[in-house]
Amino acid sequence: MRYQNNHVMNSHHPSRFNFNTKVGTLSKKKITSIARACGFEQRQRKIKASELLLSFMIMVEEGTKSYWDWARQLSIIKGKTISKQAVSGRMTGAWVTTVKGLLKEVVSHQVSLKTKPGLFSGFKNVWLQDSTTLHLPDILHSKYKGNVSRGKQKSVAKLNVVMNVLNGYCPFMDWVAYTIPEQTLSSEIINIAHPGDLVIRDLGYFVYEAFKELHRLRIDFLSRLMPRVNLFDVQTLEKINLCQMLKNKSFLDKEVLCSTDKDLQVRLVAIKLSTEQANARRRKARKNRDKRSNYNKEYYDLLGYIIFITSVDKNIWDYKQVAQAYRVRWNIEILFKSWKSGFKIQNMLPDARTKTHRIESILYLFLIYITWFQMLVYMPFKWDK
């Protein structure tokens, strides 16, 4: 069975652009360099990383997914017969590391910073940390444990990514099980960021101890405020009623204390949303509400504001610039959305799915494929319409 978008891919398949020098957006020289650095091409190999990459992309275009299909496409490229055992033998840890490196390189081209000049001029690096999930065939639940649905254990993989939005550099990218919460992954940034850097993260990584450690290391942070977090007045130490404080205000920019120990001082920025935006957020919250949660009127009232905490001083950003800075998360969110929409990765995985190296490498390869499709086919086609 062929995929629904094959009629587009037949003439615009990203892997077919300038194969003499490139595969997709990657030069063959860059592919070889990454493969050698990862230990995949230590000596003259019968199968090169660029050939294995290209043959996989063409295989996906054909709507097939077995080692035999992969070997058939590889044989056509090389002009000689390559066995499926030869392809299988290349599914090693070095190959997984190679395709992960290739995906990082592809993503670095895709995640381009589009913001007002000077917004991040006061920081050495600006790190985004985010994650996305992909549903996989249930047979993989022992490796990537997901939720339980109707008594059946599901398989869901979570990709945790750290990226520098100033240059696209991606120092961290790794698959974990869905059941591992972002809070557990929150400390990863400590090993990457340095004094003078800025870290931007979503609610999933909201951990007091992580914020405290970033502050101790003189690393600035920007995050949305977690609902129901207690806030305290810096002077009186009394608990703040945020709903009452925001009443009849279009914005709020105030130093507060948060955490139960009242030992984390942050800048609180709240900006009122339009009626349409606020109502849309409330509808979504009611639709996605966990039945075990008991959200009160105050919770829904606060959905009328977008609320941040940050360590960045007012001398660097005004309240509007805080919101503008947070919007750079869309650089990676748009990419995540493209990975999830239009392609059923769980249906593309091969039937024999027991080898971890094969599964991990194919997941990374599919993400490269989808990213190239968006960059080289979908977006140009969209803007040409």
C-alpha positions in Angstrom: 0.0 0.0 0.0 1.3 3.4 -0.9 1.1 6.5 1.3 -1.4 9.2 0.5 1.2 11.8 -0.3 3.2 9.7 -2.8 1.9 11.6 -5.8 3.7 14.7 -4.4 6.8 12.8 -3.4 7.3 11.1 -6.8 8.4 14.4 -8.3 9.6 16.3 -5.2 11.0 13.7 -3.0 13.6 15.5 -0.8 16.2 12.8 -1.0 16.4 13.1 -4.7 17.7 16.7 -4.9 21.2 16.9 -6.2 22.2 13.4 -5.1 25.6 13.8 -6.7 26.5 16.1 -3.8 23.5 16.1 -1.4 20.8 14.0 0.2 18.0 16.3 1.2 19.6 19.3 2.8 22.7 17.5 3.8 25.9 17.3 1.7 27.4 13.9 1.2 30.6 15.3 2.7 28.7 16.3 5.9 27.0 12.9 6.1 30.4 11.1 5.8 31.9 13.4 8.4 29.2 12.7 10.9 29.3 8.9 10.1 33.0 8.8 10.7 32.8 10.8 13.9 30.2 8.3 15.2 32.3 5.3 14.3 30.0 4.1 11.4 32.5 4.7 8.6 35.9 3.9 10.2 37.3 2.4 7.0 36.2 1.9 3.3 32.8 0.3 3.6 30.7 -1.5 1.1 27.7 0.5 2.3 28.1 4.2 2.9 26.0 6.2 5.3 24.8 8.5 2.5 23.7 5.5 0.4 21.9 3.9 3.4 20.1 7.2 4.1 19.1 7.7 0.5 17.8 4.2 0.0 15.7 4.5 3.2 14.1 7.7 1.9 13.2 6.1 -1.4 11.9 3.0 0.3 9.5 5.2 2.3 8.4 6.9 -0.9 7.6 3.5 -2.3 5.4 2.7 0.8 7.5 -0.3 1.8 9.4 -1.1 5.0 11.2 -4.4 5.2 15.0 -5.1 5.1 14.4 -6.8 1.7 12.9 -3.6 0.3 15.7 -1.5 1.8 18.3 -3.8 0.3 16.5 -3.6 -3.1 16.7 0.2 -3.2 20.3 0.1 -2.0 21.2 -2.3 -4.8 19.7 0.0 -7.4 21.8 2.9 -6.0 25.0 1.0 -5.9 24.5 -0.9 -9.2 25.1 -4.3 -7.5 23.2 -6.7 -5.3 23.1 -5.9 -1.6 21.5 -8.6 0.6 19.0 -7.9 3.4 21.5 -9.4 5.8 24.0 -6.8 4.8 21.5 -4.0 5.6 20.5 -5.7 8.9 24.2 -6.0 9.9 24.5 -2.2 9.6 21.8 -1.6 12.3 24.3 -1.0 15.1 24.8 1.5 17.9 27.1 3.5 15.6 24.4 3.7 13.0 21.9 5.0 15.7 24.4 7.6 16.8 25.0 8.6 13.1 21.3 9.1 12.2 20.7 11.0 15.5 23.6 13.2 14.5 22.1 13.7 11.0 18.7 14.6 12.5 20.4 17.2 14.7 22.1 18.7 11.7 18.8 18.7 9.7 16.9 20.3 12.6 19.6 23.0 13.1 18.7 24.2 9.5 15.0 24.1 10.2 14.9 25.9 13.5 15.7 29.4 12.5 15.4 32.3 14.8 12.9 35.0 13.7 12.6 37.7 16.3 13.3 41.3 16.7 17.0 42.2 16.6 18.6 42.6 20.0 16.0 40.6 21.9 18.6 38.1 22.9 21.7 40.2 22.6 22.4 40.2 26.3 22.8 36.4 26.4 25.6 34.1 25.3 23.3 31.2 24.4 19.6 30.7 24.4 18.5 27.2 25.1 15.1 25.7 24.4 14.2 22.5 26.1 11.1 20.7 25.0 9.7 17.2 24.3 7.3 15.5 22.0 5.6 12.1 22.0 5.1 9.6 19.2 2.7 6.6 19.4 4.4 3.3 18.4 3.2 -0.3 17.8 2.0 -1.9 21.1 4.7 -4.6 20.8 7.3 -2.0 21.8 5.8 -1.3 25.2 8.6 -3.0 27.1 11.1 -0.5 25.6 8.8 2.6 25.4 6.1 2.2 28.0 3.0 4.4 27.4 -0.4 4.6 28.9 -2.9 1.8 29.4 -6.0 2.1 27.3 -9.0 -0.3 27.8 -6.8 -2.7 29.7 -4.1 -2.8 27.1 -0.6 -1.5 27.5 0.3 1.0 24.8 3.7 2.1 23.6 4.6 5.7 23.4 8.1 7.2 22.9 9.1 10.7 24.2 11.8 12.6 22.4 13.5 15.1 24.7 15.4 17.9 22.9 17.6 20.8 23.9 18.5 23.3 21.2 20.3 26.7 20.9 17.9 29.0 19.0 20.8 31.4 18.2 22.6 28.9 16.0 20.5 25.8 15.8 23.0 23.7 17.7 21.4 20.6 19.3 23.5 19.2 22.1 20.9 16.8 23.4 18.3 14.6 21.8 17.2 11.3 23.2 14.2 8.9 23.2 12.7 7.9 26.6 9.5 6.2 27.6 6.3 8.3 27.8 6.0 7.4 31.5 9.2 9.4 32.4 7.9 12.9 33.2 9.6 16.1 31.9 10.3 17.0 35.6 12.7 14.1 35.7 14.4 15.4 32.5 14.5 18.9 33.9 18.1 18.6 35.3 19.6 17.8 31.9 19.9 21.5 31.1 22.3 22.0 34.0 25.0 20.0 32.1 24.6 22.2 29.0 23.9 25.8 30.0 26.6 28.1 31.4 26.6 31.4 33.3 25.2 34.2 31.0 22.9 31.8 29.1 19.1 31.8 29.0 16.9 28.7 29.3 13.3 28.8 27.9 11.0 25.9 28.9 7.4 24.9 29.0 5.3 23.9 32.0 6.3 20.3 31.8 9.8 21.3 33.2 8.5 23.4 36.0 10.6 22.3 39.0 11.5 24.6 41.8 14.8 22.9 42.5 15.8 23.3 38.9 15.0 27.0 38.9 17.0 27.5 42.1 20.0 25.7 40.6 19.8 27.8 37.4 19.7 30.9 39.6 22.7 29.7 41.6 24.7 29.1 38.5 23.7 32.6 37.1 21.8 31.1 34.3 18.6 33.1 33.4 15.3 31.3 32.8 11.9 31.9 31.3 8.9 29.7 31.8 5.1 29.8 31.9 3.7 29.7 35.4 2.3 26.4 36.6 -1.4 26.6 37.6 -2.1 26.6 41.3 1.4 27.6 42.3 1.5 29.6 45.5 2.9 33.1 45.2 4.0 35.4 48.0 4.7 39.1 48.5 8.4 39.9 48.6 7.9 42.4 51.5 5.2 40.9 53.7 5.6 37.2 52.7 1.8 37.0 52.6 0.2 34.8 50.0 -0.9 36.7 46.9 -4.4 36.3 45.4 -3.4 36.5 41.8 -6.9 36.8 40.5 -7.7 39.7 42.7 -4.3 41.4 41.8 -5.0 41.1 38.1 -8.6 42.4 38.3 -9.1 45.2 35.7 -5.5 45.1 34.7 -4.2 44.6 31.1 -0.8 43.4 32.4 1.1 42.8 35.6 4.9 43.0 36.0 6.0 42.3 39.6 8.7 40.6 41.7 7.2 37.8 43.8 8.4 34.8 45.8 7.3 31.3 44.9 7.9 27.8 46.3 6.7 26.5 49.6 9.9 27.7 51.3 9.5 31.2 49.8 13.1 31.1 48.8 12.8 31.6 45.0 12.3 35.2 43.9 11.2 35.7 40.4 9.7 38.3 38.1 6.0 37.6 37.4 4.6 38.8 34.1 0.9 38.4 33.2 -0.6 39.8 30.0 -4.3 39.8 29.3 -5.5 37.9 26.3 -8.2 38.9 23.9 -11.7 37.6 24.6 -11.4 35.2 21.7 -8.1 33.8 22.9 -9.3 33.4 26.5 -12.5 31.6 25.5 -10.6 29.3 23.3 -8.2 28.4 26.1 -11.1 27.7 28.5 -12.9 25.5 25.9 -9.7 23.5 25.4 -9.2 23.2 29.2 -12.7 21.9 29.8 -12.4 19.5 26.9 -9.0 18.1 28.1 -9.8 18.3 31.8 -8.7 15.3 33.8 -11.9 14.1 35.6 -9.8 13.7 38.8 -9.0 17.4 38.8 -11.3 19.9 40.4 -10.6 23.2 38.7 -12.3 26.2 40.3 -13.5 29.5 39.0 -10.1 31.1 39.8 -8.4 28.6 37.5 -10.6 29.4 34.6 -10.4 33.2 35.2 -6.6 33.0 35.1 -6.8 31.4 31.7 -7.7 34.9 30.5 -4.0 35.8 31.0 -0.7 34.3 29.7 1.5 34.2 32.8 5.3 33.9 33.0 8.0 33.7 35.6 11.5 34.8 34.7 14.8 35.8 36.2 15.5 38.3 33.4 15.5 41.9 34.7 13.2 44.7 33.6 16.3 46.6 32.4 16.8 43.9 29.7 13.1 43.1 28.8 9.9 45.0 29.3 6.8 42.9 29.8 6.0 42.7 26.1 9.5 41.5 25.3 9.1 38.7 27.8 6.1 37.4 25.7 8.1 37.9 22.5 11.0 35.9 23.8 8.8 33.0 24.8 7.3 32.8 21.3 10.6 31.4 20.0 9.4 28.1 21.4 7.3 28.0 18.2 10.6 27.3 16.3 10.6 23.9 17.8 6.9 23.4 18.3 6.2 23.8 14.6 8.7 21.1 13.9 7.1 18.8 16.5 3.7 19.3 15.0 5.0 18.4 11.6 6.4 15.2 13.0 3.0 14.3 14.5 0.7 15.3 11.6 0.1 13.6 8.3 2.4 10.6 8.9 1.4 7.5 10.9 4.9 6.5 12.0 3.5 3.5 13.9 2.3 2.1 10.6 5.6 2.7 8.9 7.7 0.6 11.3 8.8 -2.8 10.0 6.9 -5.9 11.1 9.9 -7.5 12.8 10.4 -4.9 15.4 12.4 -6.5 18.2 15.9 -5.0 17.5 16.3 -1.8 19.5 19.0 -0.3 17.3 16.8 -0.8 14.2 13.8 0.8 15.9 15.7 3.8 17.2 17.5 4.4 13.9 14.2 4.1 11.9 12.5 6.6 14.3 15.3 9.1 13.7 15.2 8.4 9.9 11.5 9.0 9.7 11.8 12.3 11.6 14.5 13.4 9.0 12.1 12.3 6.2 9.2 14.3 7.6 11.4 17.4 8.3 12.7 17.3 4.7 9.2 16.8 3.4 8.0 20.0 5.3 11.1 22.0 4.3 11.5 21.0 0.6 8.0 20.0 -0.5 5.2 21.2 1.8 6.3 24.7 2.6 7.3 25.6 -1.0 4.1 24.1 -2.3 2.0 26.0 0.3 3.6 29.3 -0.5 3.3 28.7 -4.3 -0.4 28.1 -4.2 
